[in-house]
Amino acid sequence: MNKNMLFLGLPGSGKGTQASLLRMHHGYEVVDAGHIVRNSKEFSEFKKTVNKGDLLSDSVINSVMSSYLFNLSHSFVLDGYPRTIGQAEFLNSFLVDNQLHLDVVFQFVMDENKVIQRISNRYICEKCYNVINQDHNICSICGSKNFVRRGDDSDLDIVKHRVLVYTNTVSGLLEYYSDRLVKIDASLSIDDVNKLIVDVVLD
Ligand SMILES: Nc1ncnc2c1ncn2[C@@H]1O[C@H](COP(=O)(O)OP(=O)(O)O)[C@@H](O)[C@H]1O
């Protein structure tokens, strides 16, 4: 059985790109918290917090994520959830109740200045919010050719704030998951990062 995993890493460190590759090539189910938040019917209520670069409260995000967690069955990638100990504990009790297991936690390690630079140049698909690889002019998920900047990507101060929020919250999670943590150098090429992940998670 393929291993279930969680991605931790700064915004812009390539988590979404790697999750998409695992979905396309290895049939992984991807749970992308940011995507779920931006597509949720309550987004108008969340927009102010999201566009400031702040986290939604644990109770709000746990409730938004619940229905997606209920659909988890086999090999899954969690991207962007959990981000706090409160969320990790909520997830853990859900997994235990449903006889599921989180096998590996990848920490995407990358220099803050590099991710800030990457985010400043990043575009997403207007239709499905997939991150667009700059070499392509068509969305690999839905085929749309219309790309936009994300509200929370467009302002440098907000990007820096998201980096700070990540740095302040991740240390607790690194400790919580220390028994299954694997660090990867996220500044390597997309293919090389993919190989590192695949080597660990595929049996
Ligand atoms: N696990 C979470 N806990 C709280 N808020 C979240 C969570 N996941 C996503 N959000 C909200 O959605 C926003 C966008 O998420 P995401 O696209 O994953 O951002 P980033 O690229 O900054 O990691 C976050 O800045 C936050 O406001």
The ligand as an ORCA input file, in Angstrom:
! r2SCAN-3c Opt
* xyz 0 1
  N      -5.182     24.639      7.879
  C      -5.594     25.922      7.810
  N      -5.878     26.606      8.944
  C      -6.322     27.858      8.895
  N      -6.476     28.557      7.751
  C      -6.195     27.938      6.589
  C      -5.744     26.582      6.559
  N      -5.556     26.224      5.263
  C      -5.856     27.305      4.521
  N      -6.249     28.337      5.309
  C      -6.612     29.690      4.848
  O      -6.541     29.731      3.417
  C      -5.451     30.588      2.991
  C      -4.825     30.060      1.709
  O      -4.310     28.769      1.930
  P      -3.109     28.235      1.009
  O      -3.454     28.392     -0.425
  O      -2.753     26.850      1.442
  O      -2.013     29.304      1.435
  P      -0.446     29.369      1.408
  O      -0.057     29.347     -0.048
  O      -0.175     30.690      2.059
  O       0.085     28.212      2.186
  C      -4.525     30.677      4.205
  O      -3.705     31.837      4.201
  C      -5.573     30.703      5.337
  O      -6.204     31.959      5.458
*
